[in-house]
Amino acid sequence: MNPAAPLSSPDIVPDLLERSRALVTPALRLAVDRLAPPMDTVAAYHFGWIDAEGQPSEGDSGKAVRPALALLSAEAAGADPAVGVPGAVAVELVHNFSLLHDDLMDGDEQRRHRDTVWKVHGPSQAILVGDALFGLASEIILEGTDANAVRAARRLAVASRKLIDGQAQDIAFEHREQVTVDECLAMEANKTGALLACAASIGAVLGGADDRTADALESYGRHLGLAFQAVDDLLGVWGDPNSTGKLTWSDLRQRKKSLPVVAAMAAEGPAARRLTALLTADAKKSQQEFEDFDEGEFAARAELIEEAGGRRWTADEARRQYDIAVGALADVPLPGPTRNELVALADFVVVRSK
Amino acid sequence: MNPAAPLSSPDIVPDLLERSRALVTPALRLAVDRLAPPMDTVAAYHFGWIDAEGQPSEGDSGKAVRPALALLSAEAAGADPAVGVPGAVAVELVHNFSLLHDDLMDGDEQRRHRDTVWKVHGPSQAILVGDALFGLASEIILEGTDANAVRAARRLAVASRKLIDGQAQDIAFEHREQVTVDECLAMEANKTGALLACAASIGAVLGGADDRTADALESYGRHLGLAFQAVDDLLGVWGDPNSTGKLTWSDLRQRKKSLPVVAAMAAEGPAARRLTALLTADAKKSQQEFEDFDEGEFAARAELIEEAGGRRWTADEARRQYDIAVGALADVPLPGPTRNELVALADFVVVRSK
């Protein structure tokens, strides 16, 4: 195996995601139906099932990478993918809880090319519906009656805490002058890695896998999460607004200390020094001063990050994490087709930047 | 038994609460210590363990009625109170999660005579630390290794969903012109009753009680919660700011459709009609128009509520719910001292208005 080259064609991924959505969405909708009005409607808007006027919609409800991972992980344990459905629903609920709260905290007005929940329904609904989805995740997973459901619930609880820790660190970094690359990677392992690790192992746990298999799948998911986040960090600075659905230089507008930024600040040379001087001053500015910046100010920062090597370093890091993720799959016996699909999903995540 | 008169002297309650705090607080602090900085500090501020400057504090961390109920409920099942500690910690974490988010959504600047978390540490920290405490509750309760811990975790998840549903309804009612007394009671059964019901039964569940005992304790807790909320609704309109730590007419300032308000609006006669006309117009006002009201406007509304009978009705309702709560304890065999303490706690909750 040569983990430096894609092992599998990513063109099987759309079908895989579609199959996962077909299995998981009905169960997810049944779960959301338990919420009291008006939260059920607000949640349905968030998931893209209805529009802002309450009419049925074929909106984009996200790529559903996490549900696909949960079902594949059940298959990895030799179980039917349906065994992974409660895990897929629970992970998707936790993921969407975090999106609802993060969009509010970050002031993001758009997600998946639509207005965010706090923008349409107000901050209180974003908080409440987020809380409700988070609670529902425990409720759903604990409805399983065997010991595997309890193991899965424990792992989900720990992953959720790490996810929240990661978001707290991400926000704290915005106002810190210096953040090391290691601190940023630790934050991203929490913010993105922990829930993907849970998604990639929860189906196996529900299917009765031993700890060794579950841990290997968890390691695959964690490093896939780090690869995913590195790509996301690149898109956060250089992404095309037409495809990301966000503003240009979106992470720079929020003073995110993302990987390209901290890697560039840690570099040597004049570009790194000029960038560090600018960002150190930025950290002390008020949000208003910052919002008054013109586009050129962000463009200048993006150029310095690239010149100092932050863009290249992050792209290499995405690849490095991809390699570790795929390598982790070699540690345990897996059904051949499942292994191929897990690798294809990893390819899909890493080539997303193209 | 005559449930119309207090069955037990409430003067045993301070000692009971003190004993509960001594058992539960160390475990609660260990749980909170798991949070990543800066959330651990923010949570410690919220619980009154440190002040806004981070110095150790002997602040008021609340009455701890819920932890006391959880420990008593373990004793009700014939178990050692220590068996109820994880349940007490989990319930207290869920309760404080809801306080952190509710204070932010309601714009409340003071709690327990101190600035609220969103006021001191900002809205993002209030959201994040609330999320973290909510997640921690599942994590703690699921660390129990037997089937009773899983039963307890399931009940806590359902109670948490009801709590969030209740808060969503409470907020939705602020902008509705008409809310019936039954709708208000259903909202309060969710918002306050569900978690008190869980607190009053979780220790028994952890102690291996049968469903009949757990259900009777749950019923006691739910109706105690409704009595507690009726008293709270009275304090929300007529409470003395020096003892509530809130502004005068606090619920009226937020357009809460609390029990005295909806009972008065449902009454007959000129005061009810004048009140209804005023509040119907209020529901359409912007928050700014509303905040420009002078004190006299709120005083006039409070007087109309009283004149229409809303204050009297709510005081009677508190008593009625107290009677049902105490009556539920008669349905199951309980150790004598435990029954006395449960009744004393109910007395304490209802006489709080004096």
Contacts between the chains, C-beta under 8 A, distances in Angstrom:
chain1	res1	chain2	res2	distance
A	34	B	161	7.0
A	35	B	161	7.8
A	35	B	165	7.0
A	36	B	165	3.8
A	36	B	168	6.0
A	36	B	169	6.3
A	36	B	190	7.7
A	37	B	172	7.8
A	38	B	168	7.0
A	38	B	172	6.0
A	39	B	164	7.7
A	39	B	165	7.3
A	39	B	168	5.1
A	97	B	131	7.8
A	101	B	127	5.5
A	101	B	128	7.7
A	101	B	131	6.4
A	104	B	127	7.0
A	105	B	123	7.5
A	105	B	124	4.4
A	105	B	127	6.0
A	105	B	128	7.4
A	123	B	105	7.5
A	124	B	105	4.4
A	124	B	171	5.6
A	125	B	168	7.9
A	127	B	101	5.5
A	127	B	104	7.1
A	127	B	105	6.0
A	127	B	127	6.3
A	128	B	101	7.7
A	128	B	105	7.4
A	128	B	164	6.2
A	128	B	167	6.3
A	128	B	168	4.9
A	128	B	171	7.3
A	130	B	131	7.7
A	131	B	97	7.8
A	131	B	101	6.4
A	131	B	130	7.7
A	131	B	131	7.6
A	131	B	134	6.8
A	131	B	164	5.0
A	132	B	161	6.6
A	132	B	164	4.8
A	132	B	165	7.4
A	132	B	168	7.5
A	134	B	131	6.8
A	134	B	134	6.3
A	134	B	135	7.1
A	135	B	134	7.1
A	135	B	157	6.3
A	135	B	160	4.5
A	135	B	161	5.0
A	135	B	164	6.1
A	136	B	161	6.5
A	138	B	138	4.9
A	138	B	153	7.2
A	138	B	157	4.4
A	138	B	160	7.7
A	139	B	154	7.5
A	139	B	157	4.0
A	139	B	158	6.3
A	139	B	161	6.2
A	142	B	150	6.8
A	142	B	153	5.7
A	142	B	154	4.9
A	142	B	157	5.9
A	143	B	154	7.6
A	150	B	142	6.8
A	150	B	150	5.4
A	153	B	138	7.2
A	153	B	142	5.7
A	153	B	153	7.0
A	154	B	139	7.5
A	154	B	142	4.9
A	154	B	143	7.6
A	157	B	135	6.3
A	157	B	138	4.4
A	157	B	139	4.0
A	157	B	142	5.9
A	158	B	139	6.3
A	160	B	135	4.5
A	160	B	138	7.7
A	161	B	34	7.0
A	161	B	35	7.8
A	161	B	132	6.6
A	161	B	135	5.0
A	161	B	136	6.5
A	161	B	139	6.2
A	164	B	39	7.7
A	164	B	128	6.2
A	164	B	131	5.0
A	164	B	132	4.8
A	164	B	135	6.1
A	165	B	35	7.1
A	165	B	36	3.8
A	165	B	39	7.3
A	165	B	132	7.4
A	167	B	128	6.3
A	168	B	36	6.0
A	168	B	38	7.0
A	168	B	39	5.1
A	168	B	125	7.9
A	168	B	128	4.9
A	168	B	132	7.5
A	169	B	36	6.4
A	171	B	124	5.5
A	171	B	128	7.3
A	172	B	37	7.9
A	172	B	38	6.0
A	190	B	36	7.7
